Amino acid sequence: MRNLLALLAFIPLFANAQTNAVFMKRLDGYRNYRIPALVCTSTGTLLAFCEGRQSLLDQSENDIVLKRSLDNGKTWDSLKVVVEDGANSLNNPQVVVRNDGRVILHYQRYTVGFGEKEAMPGLEGEHICRVFQVYSVDDGKTWSAPEDVTRQVKRPEATSIASGPGIGIELKNSKFRGRLVMPYNQGPWGKWSAYCVYSDDGGSTWIKGELTPLKPKSKGWANEIQIAELPDGRLIMNARSQIGNHKRKIAYSEDGGRTWSPLTDHKDLMDPMCQGSMLCASIDGMPVLIYCGPKNRSRRIKGTIYVSKDGGTTWPIRKTVYKEGFAYSCMTQLPNGNIGLLFEKDGYETISFLEVGIKEIVESSEEKGNR
């Protein structure tokens, strides 16, 4: 009986769910893989991105790599290197799919010896953190040459800068319809600030929004940010709480991501200082907001999906989908209405994929009182 319970501990806590390893450490030319990003293209192709690393260090000659799936994540193509830069490190893949199908990817470059803690402020020089953009018009089969967009998205006083990681969004419900919005945070190290950049010309040019204020006397800093658009046109920001109260930080924008309300700790969402993912999805035509992250105050374990029906004010519906090691994640809605979840699993042994039925989670939570 004890052996059976030990086995069950490693099975996803969701009916009929099976995790599928997409990236496995020490395979396909890299010692480690971290920082997942996942999107579903306009044709239904899944694109799974991450950093291919030579060690678990954040700056470890990282490349941005990709695998594609044509069958809702059941099988994946061979690994493709999207961008590489020798011994320099490429970080924080963040991807958005335009309404016309173009896929745009942002990432950062750190030169050797000048990682997040050592990067110099400014917009020029070899020792600064730079930001690049690439795009694909064929569902990720081929990619453009990198374009340096540092001056468009970075402030001169910033040292480190990070897109997401995860996804950006194209606005659909407001007067800013068609606007692309990408969440960012900036250093200096130990004193981070959150903001968004946005584009009203499909990603040809980007404008920096204002820095997001913290609620007065709030503890900690916000970084590793994700955003979603609510049905009323507002945007919601969901941020990692660094050295804070082990609760996610939430803010709202009423002007398409240019300005934000003060970031406030949310009592319903635990945070062991870890990136989390957020997505606005539809269940039988009803919009819901979904958050996924570790449900633990101090350890990256117990990956849990939370569902809000009131725009993130409350998150009463929740379900643990993986009990053991669960770190960074990213979600997308699949053509069949389910949610595709890409997450770092079991101490970074793999980045794995899980298909989750959100409708079933909502129904089981309501019926069983799993709140």
VOBA-1610 file (N, C-alpha, C; in pm, whole numbers, padded with zeros to 5 digits, always signed):
BEGIN
Met+00083-00120+00000Met+00000+00000+00000Met+00086+00125+00000Arg+00197+00124+00078Arg+00284+00238+00085Arg+00348+00267-00051Asn+00387+00159-00123Asn+00445+00177-00255Asn+00344+00237-00353Leu+00218+00194-00341Leu+00115+00246-00428Leu+00094+00396-00403Leu+00093+00435-00278Leu+00076+00577-00246Leu+00193+00659-00298Ala+00313+00604-00289Ala+00429+00674-00340Ala+00419+00694-00491Leu+00368+00592-00561Leu+00350+00603-00705Leu+00246+00707-00739Leu+00136+00709-00666Leu+00028+00802-00694Leu+00071+00947-00674Ala+00170+00968-00587Ala+00216+01104-00561Ala+00273+01170-00685Phe+00317+01090-00783Phe+00379+01145-00902Phe+00283+01149-01020Ile+00157+01117-00998Ile+00057+01121-01103Ile-00018+01253-01094Pro-00040+01323-01207Pro-00113+01449-01202Pro-00248+01432-01135Leu-00286+01527-01052Leu-00409+01517-00976Leu-00526+01569-01058Phe-00547+01508-01176Phe-00657+01548-01261Phe-00699+01427-01343Ala-00830+01406-01354Ala-00881+01286-01418Ala-00827+01272-01560Asn-00772+01153-01591Asn-00725+01116-01724Asn-00608+01199-01774Ala-00545+01279-01686Ala-00436+01366-01730Ala-00304+01292-01731Gln-00223+01319-01833Gln-00090+01261-01842Gln+00008+01369-01883Thr+00120+01381-01811Thr+00222+01477-01851Thr+00306+01417-01961Asn+00351+01503-02050Asn+00429+01463-02165Asn+00556+01547-02164Ala+00672+01483-02145Ala+00799+01555-02139Ala+00832+01613-02276Val+00845+01744-02283Val+00878+01811-02409Val+01029+01834-02417Phe+01089+01887-02311Phe+01233+01909-02303Phe+01286+01830-02183Met+01389+01751-02204Met+01448+01670-02096Met+01596+01705-02082Lys+01640+01726-01958Lys+01778+01765-01933Lys+01875+01661-01992Arg+01986+01712-02043Arg+02094+01632-02102Arg+02057+01567-02235Leu+01946+01607-02294Leu+01909+01559-02426Leu+01908+01675-02526Asp+01928+01642-02652Asp+01919+01740-02763Asp+02023+01850-02753Gly+02137+01820-02690Gly+02249+01913-02694Gly+02260+02011-02580Tyr+02170+02003-02481Tyr+02175+02096-02368Tyr+02169+02020-02237Arg+02240+02071-02138Arg+02240+02006-02007Arg+02113+02033-01929Asn+02055+02150-01951Asn+01933+02187-01878Asn+01842+02270-01967Tyr+01714+02268-01931Tyr+01614+02352-01998Tyr+01532+02423-01891Arg+01512+02554-01912Arg+01430+02628-01818Arg+01351+02737-01891Ile+01254+02795-01820Ile+01179+02916-01860Ile+01088+02887-01980Pro+00976+02818-01957Pro+00886+02782-02067Pro+00797+02897-02113Ala+00765+02894-02243Ala+00665+02983-02302Ala+00587+02900-02404Leu+00456+02915-02405Leu+00370+02830-02488Leu+00261+02914-02554Val+00243+02895-02685Val+00131+02959-02755Val+00070+02859-02853Cys-00055+02885-02887Cys-00125+02813-02993Cys-00142+02911-03109Thr-00094+02875-03227Thr-00102+02966-03341Thr-00244+02968-03398Ser-00266+03054-03494Ser-00398+03067-03554Ser-00440+02943-03631Thr-00345+02855-03664Thr-00378+02729-03733Thr-00388+02611-03637Gly-00367+02636-03506Gly-00376+02528-03407Gly-00245+02460-03375Thr-00134+02510-03427Thr-00003+02454-03395Thr+00043+02505-03259Leu+00093+02415-03175Leu+00151+02455-03047Leu+00299+02481-03064Leu+00344+02593-03010Leu+00485+02629-03009Leu+00531+02636-02865Ala+00627+02550-02828Ala+00682+02546-02692Ala+00826+02597-02696Phe+00850+02708-02629Phe+00982+02770-02623Phe+01042+02751-02485Cys+01175+02760-02477Cys+01243+02768-02348Cys+01387+02807-02372Glu+01464+02818-02264Glu+01607+02841-02272Glu+01680+02707-02266Gly+01761+02678-02367Gly+01852+02564-02361Gly+01981+02610-02296Arg+02015+02551-02180Arg+02127+02600-02098Arg+02238+02495-02086Gln+02358+02543-02059Gln+02471+02454-02032Gln+02484+02421-01884Ser+02405+02485-01799Ser+02394+02453-01657Ser+02264+02514-01608Leu+02236+02501-01477Leu+02114+02561-01424Leu+02130+02710-01395Leu+02250+02765-01410Leu+02269+02908-01388Leu+02184+02988-01487Asp+02134+03103-01441Asp+02047+03182-01527Asp+02118+03232-01652Gln+02246+03264-01640Gln+02324+03299-01758Gln+02428+03191-01780Ser+02401+03102-01875Ser+02485+02984-01897Ser+02490+02949-02046Glu+02532+03049-02126Glu+02538+03032-02272Glu+02402+02989-02328Asn+02296+03045-02273Asn+02160+03003-02310Asn+02127+03035-02455Asp+02061+02942-02521Asp+01998+02966-02650Asp+01847+02963-02632Ile+01774+03024-02723Ile+01627+03013-02724Ile+01591+02900-02820Val+01524+02797-02767Val+01493+02679-02846Val+01342+02657-02851Leu+01301+02570-02945Leu+01159+02553-02975Leu+01129+02410-03014Lys+01010+02362-02976Lys+00952+02241-03031Lys+00808+02271-03071Arg+00761+02207-03179Arg+00628+02229-03233Arg+00545+02101-03220Ser+00414+02121-03198Ser+00322+02007-03193Ser+00203+02037-03283Leu+00165+01937-03363Leu+00051+01950-03454Leu-00070+01872-03405Asp-00061+01811-03286Asp-00170+01727-03236Asp-00206+01758-03091Asn-00213+01888-03058Asn-00253+01932-02924Asn-00159+01884-02814Gly-00031+01867-02846Gly+00068+01835-02744Gly+00092+01688-02720Lys+00030+01601-02799Lys+00053+01456-02781Lys+00192+01417-02826Thr+00237+01474-02938Thr+00373+01449-02987Thr+00436+01582-03025Trp+00569+01585-03027Trp+00643+01708-03054Trp+00753+01684-03156Asp+00773+01782-03244Asp+00881+01775-03342Asp+01017+01781-03273Ser+01122+01760-03350Ser+01258+01768-03296Ser+01291+01912-03259Leu+01387+01927-03170Leu+01425+02058-03119Leu+01482+02146-03230Lys+01443+02273-03227Lys+01494+02373-03321Lys+01553+02489-03242Val+01671+02534-03280Val+01731+02652-03218Val+01678+02775-03291Val+01606+02859-03219Val+01550+02981-03279Val+01656+03088-03289Val+01728+03113-03179Val+01838+03211-03179Val+01947+03162-03085Glu+02071+03191-03124Glu+02188+03162-03040Glu+02288+03275-03057Asp+02379+03288-02960Asp+02475+03399-02964Asp+02605+03358-02896Gly+02659+03244-02937Gly+02787+03200-02883Gly+02785+03183-02733Ala+02885+03240-02666Ala+02895+03226-02520Ala+02805+03324-02446Asn+02746+03419-02517Asn+02652+03511-02452Asn+02524+03437-02417Ser+02447+03495-02326Ser+02329+03427-02274Ser+02202+03497-02322Leu+02108+03416-02375Leu+01979+03466-02421Leu+01872+03420-02322Asn+01789+03511-02275Asn+01699+03484-02163Asn+01556+03531-02189Asn+01464+03475-02110Asn+01327+03523-02094Asn+01245+03526-02224Pro+01225+03410-02288Pro+01140+03409-02406Pro+00998+03453-02371Gln+00947+03546-02450Gln+00809+03590-02435Gln+00749+03605-02575Val+00634+03544-02596Val+00581+03531-02731Val+00436+03578-02737Val+00399+03638-02850Val+00262+03680-02873Val+00225+03641-03016Val+00100+03599-03035Val+00049+03563-03168Val-00048+03672-03213Arg-00016+03736-03324Arg-00105+03837-03379Arg-00230+03774-03439Asn-00331+03852-03458Asn-00457+03804-03515Asn-00438+03748-03656Asp-00338+03799-03729Asp-00313+03751-03865Asp-00220+03630-03869Gly-00180+03580-03752Gly-00098+03459-03746Gly+00050+03481-03723Arg+00100+03605-03739Arg+00242+03629-03715Arg+00275+03605-03568Val+00385+03535-03543Val+00431+03505-03408Val+00552+03592-03378Ile+00547+03670-03271Ile+00655+03762-03234Ile+00714+03718-03101Leu+00846+03711-03097Leu+00919+03665-02979Leu+01016+03773-02932His+01011+03805-02802His+01108+03894-02739His+01199+03813-02648Tyr+01325+03857-02636Tyr+01420+03794-02544Tyr+01532+03892-02514Gln+01613+03862-02410Gln+01724+03948-02370Gln+01858+03879-02397Arg+01963+03961-02414Arg+02098+03910-02428Arg+02189+03971-02322Tyr+02258+03884-02249Tyr+02361+03925-02153Tyr+02496+03877-02204Thr+02595+03965-02204Thr+02729+03925-02247Thr+02799+03852-02133Val+02899+03775-02168Val+02970+03692-02071Val+03025+03777-01956Gly+02993+03737-01833Gly+03043+03806-01715Gly+02957+03922-01670Phe+02851+03952-01745Phe+02764+04064-01708Phe+02619+04018-01713Gly+02585+03933-01614Gly+02450+03881-01601Gly+02358+03982-01534Glu+02248+03932-01478Glu+02146+04022-01422Glu+02201+04111-01311Lys+02291+04057-01228Lys+02345+04135-01117Lys+02453+04232-01162Glu+02523+04198-01271Glu+02639+04278-01312Glu+02611+04373-01428Ala+02499+04356-01495Ala+02470+04437-01614Ala+02473+04586-01582Met+02529+04663-01674Met+02542+04807-01654Met+02417+04879-01704Pro+02385+04995-01646Pro+02273+05073-01699Pro+02310+05133-01834Gly+02209+05175-01908Gly+02235+05242-02035Gly+02178+05166-02153Leu+02192+05227-02270Leu+02135+05173-02393Leu+02242+05135-02494Glu+02368+05161-02463Glu+02479+05127-02552Glu+02592+05064-02472Gly+02674+04985-02541Gly+02790+04924-02477Gly+02776+04774-02467Glu+02888+04705-02455Glu+02890+04559-02454Glu+02841+04500-02322His+02838+04579-02216His+02807+04525-02084His+02666+04556-02037Ile+02580+04596-02129Ile+02440+04620-02094Ile+02356+04498-02133Cys+02237+04492-02079Cys+02138+04392-02121Cys+02063+04449-02240Arg+02062+04374-02350Arg+01992+04417-02472Arg+01866+04333-02494Val+01772+04390-02569Val+01647+04323-02599Val+01634+04306-02751Phe+01595+04185-02792Phe+01582+04155-02935Phe+01443+04100-02964Gln+01405+04114-03090Gln+01277+04063-03139Gln+01300+03982-03266Val+01234+03866-03274Val+01230+03788-03397Val+01083+03753-03423Tyr+01053+03715-03548Tyr+00915+03679-03579Tyr+00912+03564-03680Ser+00797+03497-03684Ser+00774+03388-03778Ser+00638+03408-03844Val+00631+03380-03973Val+00503+03389-04045Val+00458+03252-04095Asp+00527+03146-04049Asp+00492+03010-04094Asp+00482+02913-03976Asp+00417+02959-03870Asp+00392+02874-03752Asp+00521+02822-03688Gly+00625+02904-03688Gly+00748+02868-03618Gly+00845+02783-03695Lys+00819+02756-03823Lys+00913+02676-03902Lys+01041+02753-03929Thr+01028+02881-03962Thr+01144+02966-03986Thr+01125+03098-03911Trp+01238+03167-03888Trp+01235+03289-03808Trp+01318+03398-03874Ser+01277+03522-03850Ser+01350+03637-03902Ser+01484+03652-03831Ala+01569+03736-03888Ala+01692+03773-03819Ala+01657+03859-03698Pro+01736+03850-03590Pro+01706+03931-03470Pro+01714+04080-03498Glu+01619+04154-03441Glu+01616+04299-03448Glu+01636+04355-03308Asp+01731+04445-03292Asp+01758+04507-03162Asp+01652+04614-03134Val+01570+04590-03030Val+01465+04686-02993Val+01492+04746-02855Thr+01618+04742-02812Thr+01654+04787-02677Thr+01604+04928-02649Arg+01631+05020-02740Arg+01594+05160-02717Arg+01443+05180-02707Gln+01367+05091-02770Gln+01222+05106-02767Gln+01160+05057-02636Val+01222+04957-02572Val+01157+04892-02458Val+01230+04912-02325Lys+01351+04968-02328Lys+01432+04979-02207Lys+01458+05125-02172Arg+01456+05155-02042Arg+01489+05289-01994Arg+01640+05299-01973Pro+01698+05417-01994Pro+01844+05431-01981Pro+01897+05394-01843Glu+01816+05417-01738Glu+01863+05390-01602Glu+01854+05243-01563Ala+01785+05161-01644Ala+01766+05020-01611Ala+01896+04942-01630Thr+01916+04843-01545Thr+02031+04752-01559Thr+01979+04624-01626Ser+01934+04529-01545Ser+01869+04411-01602Ser+01731+04449-01651Ile+01679+04369-01745Ile+01544+04388-01796Ile+01494+04250-01837Ala+01367+04224-01816Ala+01314+04090-01844Ala+01176+04100-01905Ser+01160+04037-02019Ser+01027+04023-02079Ser+00960+03902-02016Gly+00840+03922-01961Gly+00765+03812-01900Gly+00838+03748-01783Pro+00881+03621-01805Pro+00869+03539-01924Pro+00730+03477-01939Gly+00701+03431-02064Gly+00572+03369-02090Gly+00512+03423-02218Ile+00398+03493-02206Ile+00327+03540-02324Ile+00292+03687-02313Gly+00278+03752-02429Gly+00215+03881-02440Gly+00075+03861-02495Ile+00002+03970-02515Ile-00136+03957-02561Ile-00165+04058-02671Glu-00264+04028-02755Glu-00321+04124-02848Glu-00460+04161-02796Leu-00486+04290-02781Leu-00612+04334-02720Leu-00728+04316-02816Lys-00843+04277-02760Lys-00961+04246-02840Lys-01087+04316-02793Asn-01091+04361-02666Asn-01217+04403-02605Asn-01229+04552-02578Ser-01133+04633-02620Ser-01135+04773-02581Ser-01115+04862-02703Lys-01111+04994-02677Lys-01084+05089-02785Lys-00942+05074-02839Phe-00859+04995-02769Phe-00723+04970-02815Phe-00713+04838-02891Arg-00823+04791-02944Arg-00829+04664-03015Arg-00715+04655-03118Gly-00645+04542-03117Gly-00532+04520-03207Gly-00398+04556-03147Arg-00398+04628-03033Arg-00272+04664-02967Arg-00203+04539-02914Leu-00073+04528-02934Leu+00009+04423-02873Leu+00066+04477-02743Val+00059+04398-02637Val+00111+04439-02507Val+00202+04330-02452Met+00322+04368-02413Met+00421+04276-02357Met+00459+04323-02216Pro+00446+04238-02113Pro+00487+04276-01978Pro+00638+04265-01960Tyr+00694+04357-01881Tyr+00838+04363-01856Tyr+00863+04397-01709Asn+00985+04367-01663Asn+01034+04428-01539Asn+01178+04475-01562Gln+01222+04569-01481Gln+01357+04622-01495Gln+01427+04628-01362Gly+01562+04620-01367Gly+01643+04636-01248Gly+01670+04783-01220Pro+01750+04814-01118Pro+01861+04733-01071Pro+01820+04615-00983Trp+01913+04519-00974Trp+01893+04399-00895Trp+01854+04436-00752Gly+01749+04371-00703Gly+01704+04394-00567Gly+01609+04512-00553Lys+01580+04580-00665Lys+01487+04692-00660Lys+01413+04700-00793Trp+01333+04596-00818Trp+01271+04580-00949Trp+01146+04667-00965Ser+01114+04698-01090Ser+00992+04771-01124Ser+00922+04701-01239Ala+00789+04703-01237Ala+00708+04638-01341Ala+00651+04744-01435Tyr+00635+04705-01561Tyr+00571+04792-01659Tyr+00536+04708-01781Cys+00475+04769-01881Cys+00445+04703-02007Cys+00496+04788-02122Val+00527+04723-02233Val+00549+04794-02358Val+00435+04756-02451Tyr+00399+04848-02542Tyr+00286+04819-02630Tyr+00315+04871-02771Ser+00247+04810-02866Ser+00264+04845-03007Ser+00129+04856-03073Asp+00107+04967-03144Asp-00016+04986-03220Asp+00005+04969-03369Asp+00123+04918-03408Asp+00151+04891-03549Asp+00198+04748-03572Gly+00144+04656-03490Gly+00172+04514-03512Gly+00310+04467-03469Gly+00381+04545-03389Gly+00512+04506-03341Gly+00627+04569-03419Ser+00597+04659-03513Ser+00705+04728-03585Ser+00778+04825-03493Thr+00703+04892-03405Thr+00762+04982-03306Thr+00692+04961-03173Trp+00763+04993-03063Trp+00712+04971-02928Trp+00724+05098-02846Ile+00629+05116-02754Ile+00626+05231-02665Ile+00630+05180-02520Lys+00711+05243-02437Lys+00720+05204-02296Lys+00605+05266-02217Gly+00532+05184-02143Gly+00434+05235-02048Gly+00503+05283-01922Glu+00426+05345-01834Glu+00481+05396-01709Glu+00508+05282-01611Leu+00601+05304-01519Leu+00631+05204-01416Leu+00510+05187-01325Thr+00485+05063-01286Thr+00369+05032-01201Thr+00402+05059-01056Pro+00325+05144-00987Pro+00355+05173-00847Pro+00322+05055-00757Leu+00389+05049-00643Leu+00355+04953-00539Leu+00259+05019-00441Lys+00169+04941-00385Lys+00081+04993-00281Lys+00165+05047-00166Pro+00132+05163-00111Pro+00211+05219-00001Pro+00233+05118+00111Lys+00356+05112+00160Lys+00398+05024+00268Lys+00392+04876+00228Ser+00379+04849+00098Ser+00380+04711+00051Ser+00519+04652+00066Lys+00526+04526+00103Lys+00653+04459+00123Lys+00695+04388-00005Gly+00823+04398-00039Gly+00877+04325-00152Gly+00865+04401-00283Trp+00909+04335-00390Trp+00913+04393-00524Trp+00839+04301-00620Ala+00798+04357-00731Ala+00729+04279-00834Ala+00824+04252-00950Asn+00833+04126-00989Asn+00902+04094-01114Asn+00839+03968-01175Glu+00889+03927-01290Glu+00836+03812-01365Glu+00683+03821-01376Ile+00641+03901-01473Ile+00503+03949-01481Ile+00429+03884-01597Gln+00301+03859-01577Gln+00211+03819-01684Gln+00085+03908-01678Ile+00021+03924-01793Ile-00098+04008-01801Ile-00207+03935-01878Ala-00331+03982-01863Ala-00445+03930-01939Ala-00543+04043-01958Glu-00628+04028-02062Glu-00732+04127-02089Glu-00865+04074-02040Leu-00936+04157-01964Leu-01067+04121-01910Leu-01177+04159-02008Pro-01295+04100-01995Pro-01405+04129-02089Pro-01445+04277-02095Asp-01423+04351-01985Asp-01461+04493-01985Asp-01352+04583-02043Gly-01243+04522-02096Gly-01137+04599-02159Gly-01021+04634-02069Arg-01037+04616-01938Arg-00925+04640-01848Arg-00820+04530-01864Leu-00697+04563-01829Leu-00591+04463-01822Leu-00561+04434-01676Ile-00525+04309-01647Ile-00482+04271-01513Ile-00337+04225-01520Met-00259+04269-01424Met-00119+04230-01410Met-00106+04138-01290Asn-00030+04030-01307Asn-00008+03931-01201Asn+00142+03909-01192Ala+00203+03944-01078Ala+00348+03948-01066Ala+00399+03861-00951Arg+00517+03807-00971Arg+00591+03740-00864Arg+00624+03841-00756Ser+00613+03800-00631Ser+00645+03885-00518Ser+00784+03848-00467Gln+00882+03932-00497Gln+01019+03904-00460Gln+01050+03965-00324Ile+01087+03878-00229Ile+01117+03921-00091Ile+00995+03992-00032Gly+00878+03936-00058Gly+00755+03999-00012Gly+00681+03915+00089Asn+00547+03911+00076Asn+00461+03841+00172Asn+00416+03704+00123His+00485+03649+00025His+00450+03518-00031His+00308+03516-00087Lys+00269+03633-00142Lys+00140+03645-00210Lys+00164+03715-00343Arg+00092+03672-00447Arg+00105+03735-00577Arg+00061+03881-00571Lys+00123+03964-00654Lys+00090+04106-00659Lys+00004+04132-00784Ile-00106+04205-00766Ile-00204+04228-00871Ile-00222+04378-00894Ala-00235+04418-01023Ala-00266+04557-01058Ala-00356+04557-01181Tyr-00418+04672-01210Tyr-00510+04684-01323Tyr-00475+04808-01406Ser-00504+04798-01537Ser-00486+04911-01628Ser-00616+04937-01702Glu-00652+05064-01714Glu-00772+05103-01788Glu-00738+05174-01919Asp-00609+05183-01952Asp-00569+05253-02074Asp-00476+05169-02161Gly-00506+05040-02168Gly-00433+04953-02259Gly-00291+04923-02221Gly-00257+04933-02092Gly-00124+04898-02045Gly-00028+05014-02030Arg-00076+05137-02053Arg+00013+05253-02038Arg+00038+05285-01892Thr-00068+05286-01810Thr-00054+05310-01666Thr-00127+05200-01590Trp-00091+05186-01461Trp-00145+05077-01379Trp-00178+05128-01239Ser-00277+05065-01178Ser-00307+05089-01037Ser-00192+05033-00953Pro-00182+05071-00826Pro-00076+05017-00742Pro-00084+04865-00728Leu+00030+04800-00733Leu+00037+04655-00713Leu+00002+04621-00568Thr-00091+04527-00553Thr-00143+04491-00421Thr-00133+04341-00400Asp-00091+04299-00282Asp-00085+04157-00250Asp-00226+04097-00253His-00239+03979-00317His-00370+03913-00323His-00374+03797-00225Lys-00472+03799-00136Lys-00478+03701-00029Lys-00501+03558-00078Asp-00560+03540-00198Asp-00595+03406-00245Asp-00481+03332-00313Leu-00377+03405-00356Leu-00274+03344-00442Leu-00140+03339-00371Met-00097+03217-00337Met+00033+03198-00272Met+00147+03215-00372Asp+00264+03249-00319Asp+00381+03269-00406Asp+00509+03238-00330Pro+00579+03128-00365Pro+00707+03098-00301Pro+00825+03165-00373Met+00803+03288-00424Met+00899+03359-00509Met+00925+03275-00634Cys+00825+03269-00719Cys+00831+03189-00842Cys+00747+03256-00949Gln+00789+03244-01074Gln+00706+03289-01185Gln+00575+03213-01187Gly+00469+03276-01234Gly+00340+03209-01252Gly+00281+03248-01386Ser+00179+03177-01430Ser+00119+03204-01560Ser-00027+03244-01544Met-00076+03323-01641Met-00214+03371-01636Met-00269+03377-01777Leu-00401+03351-01788Leu-00464+03344-01919Leu-00612+03376-01906Cys-00664+03454-01999Cys-00809+03471-02010Cys-00859+03369-02111Ala-00952+03283-02069Ala-01001+03175-02154Ala-01152+03178-02157Ser-01211+03088-02234Ser-01356+03083-02250Ser-01405+02942-02221Ile-01509+02932-02140Ile-01575+02804-02113Ile-01718+02814-02165Asp-01745+02745-02273Asp-01879+02750-02335Asp-01924+02894-02358Gly-01830+02976-02405Gly-01861+03114-02435Gly-01853+03210-02319Met-01831+03159-02198Met-01819+03244-02079Met-01672+03270-02049Pro-01629+03397-02046Pro-01488+03426-02017Pro-01455+03403-01870Val-01340+03342-01847Val-01288+03324-01712Val-01140+03359-01712Leu-01089+03393-01596Leu-00948+03423-01580Leu-00883+03307-01506Ile-00769+03261-01556Ile-00702+03145-01501Ile-00561+03184-01458Tyr-00522+03141-01339Tyr-00384+03157-01291Tyr-00330+03020-01256Cys-00200+02999-01281Cys-00137+02872-01244Cys-00002+02899-01178Gly+00023+02832-01066Gly+00150+02846-00996Gly+00156+02751-00878Pro+00271+02747-00809Pro+00283+02660-00691Pro+00194+02708-00577Lys+00120+02615-00519Lys+00037+02648-00403Lys+00114+02613-00276Asn+00215+02696-00248Asn+00300+02676-00132Asn+00371+02807-00103Arg+00393+02837+00021Arg+00455+02964+00056Arg+00607+02964+00042Ser+00669+02847+00045Ser+00815+02845+00048Ser+00880+02750-00051Arg+00803+02658-00110Arg+00862+02559-00201Arg+00789+02560-00335Arg+00863+02530-00440Arg+00806+02521-00573Arg+00749+02381-00595Ile+00634+02359-00536Ile+00564+02231-00544Ile+00414+02258-00557Lys+00338+02151-00582Lys+00192+02156-00580Lys+00138+02257-00680Gly+00163+02231-00807Gly+00113+02317-00912Gly-00039+02320-00914Thr-00096+02439-00904Thr-00240+02454-00886Thr-00296+02555-00986Ile-00411+02521-01042Ile-00483+02613-01129Ile-00595+02678-01050Tyr-00602+02811-01058Tyr-00705+02891-00994Tyr-00793+02952-01103Val-00922+02963-01078Val-01015+03021-01174Val-01092+03134-01107Ser-01097+03249-01175Ser-01173+03364-01126Ser-01281+03399-01228Lys-01402+03424-01176Lys-01512+03467-01262Lys-01543+03615-01247Asp-01464+03686-01165Asp-01491+03827-01141Asp-01369+03915-01170Gly-01292+03874-01271Gly-01181+03958-01314Gly-01064+03961-01220Gly-01045+03856-01140Gly-00930+03849-01051Gly-00952+03906-00913Thr-01075+03950-00884Thr-01103+04000-00748Thr-01098+03885-00649Thr-01158+03772-00684Thr-01151+03651-00601Thr-01116+03533-00690Trp-01057+03431-00627Trp-01015+03309-00698Trp-01067+03188-00620Pro-01198+03168-00611Pro-01252+03063-00524Pro-01237+02922-00578Ile-01218+02908-00709Ile-01210+02775-00771Ile-01064+02740-00792Arg-01021+02626-00741Arg-00881+02587-00754Arg-00868+02436-00756Lys-00767+02390-00825Lys-00743+02247-00837Lys-00594+02222-00855Thr-00537+02134-00773Thr-00398+02095-00789Thr-00387+01998-00906Val-00301+02031-01002Val-00286+01947-01121Val-00157+01866-01120Tyr-00060+01906-01035Tyr+00061+01825-01017Tyr+00115+01848-00878Lys+00131+01741-00801Lys+00158+01754-00659Lys+00305+01780-00626Glu+00395+01725-00705Glu+00538+01734-00669Glu+00601+01860-00727Gly+00729+01851-00769Gly+00802+01969-00811Gly+00737+02041-00927Phe+00704+02169-00906Phe+00633+02249-01007Phe+00686+02392-00995Ala+00752+02441-01100Ala+00812+02575-01095Ala+00748+02666-01200Tyr+00826+02717-01295Tyr+00773+02811-01394Tyr+00675+02740-01488Ser+00578+02817-01540Ser+00474+02757-01626Ser+00425+02858-01728Cys+00352+02807-01827Cys+00286+02891-01926Cys+00165+02816-01979Met+00056+02889-02007Met-00068+02827-02052Met-00113+02886-02186Thr-00189+02805-02261Thr-00258+02852-02380Thr-00388+02775-02393Gln-00488+02833-02459Gln-00613+02760-02482Gln-00602+02683-02613Leu-00635+02553-02607Leu-00626+02465-02722Leu-00750+02478-02810Pro-00741+02434-02936Pro-00858+02440-03025Pro-00980+02367-02970Asn-00959+02262-02888Asn-01073+02187-02832Asn-01130+02250-02707Gly-01081+02368-02668Gly-01132+02438-02551Gly-01057+02410-02422Asn-00980+02302-02417Asn-00901+02273-02299Asn-00782+02367-02289Ile-00711+02359-02177Ile-00593+02440-02155Ile-00468+02354-02170Gly-00374+02404-02249Gly-00242+02342-02256Gly-00151+02409-02156Leu-00087+02329-02072Leu+00000+02379-01965Leu+00141+02324-01985Leu+00237+02413-01997Leu+00379+02376-02009Leu+00448+02419-01881Phe+00513+02325-01811Phe+00568+02360-01680Phe+00697+02286-01649Glu+00778+02349-01563Glu+00903+02289-01514Glu+00869+02188-01405Lys+00916+02065-01422Lys+00868+01953-01342Lys+00981+01885-01266Asp+00953+01852-01140Asp+01040+01766-01059Asp+01185+01813-01054Gly+01204+01933-01001Gly+01340+01984-00984Gly+01411+02011-01113Tyr+01337+02059-01214Tyr+01391+02098-01344Tyr+01445+01980-01424Glu+01395+01859-01395Glu+01434+01742-01474Glu+01378+01752-01616Thr+01257+01803-01628Thr+01193+01819-01758Thr+01112+01948-01762Ile+01081+01990-01882Ile+00970+02084-01905Ile+00863+02000-01972Ser+00749+01985-01907Ser+00646+01890-01950Ser+00517+01960-01988Phe+00437+01889-02066Phe+00310+01941-02115Phe+00196+01861-02053Leu+00088+01933-02017Leu-00030+01871-01960Leu-00154+01938-02018Glu-00247+01858-02066Glu-00375+01911-02113Glu-00475+01906-01999Val-00539+02019-01972Val-00628+02033-01857Val-00766+02079-01905Gly-00871+02012-01857Gly-01007+02053-01888Gly-01057+02153-01784Ile-01056+02282-01818Ile-01096+02385-01723Ile-01243+02369-01686Lys-01327+02333-01781Lys-01470+02315-01751Lys-01488+02208-01644Glu-01410+02102-01651Glu-01419+01996-01551Glu-01371+02045-01414Ile-01268+02128-01414Ile-01219+02183-01287Ile-01326+02270-01223Val-01389+02356-01301Val-01493+02443-01247Val-01609+02360-01193Glu-01652+02260-01269Glu-01766+02180-01226Glu-01734+02097-01102Ser-01614+02037-01097Ser-01578+01954-00982Ser-01559+02040-00858Ser-01504+02160-00875Ser-01486+02248-00759Ser-01621+02291-00703Glu-01713+02327-00790Glu-01845+02370-00743Glu-01922+02256-00678Glu-01912+02136-00735Glu-01987+02023-00682Glu-01931+01971-00550Lys-01796+01976-00540Lys-01732+01915-00424Lys-01687+02018-00320Gly-01708+02146-00354Gly-01667+02249-00259Gly-01518+02261-00247Asn-01443+02225-00353Asn-01298+02232-00348Asn-01253+02376-00373Arg-01266+02456-00269Arg-01240+02598-00281Arg-01129+02641-00185
//
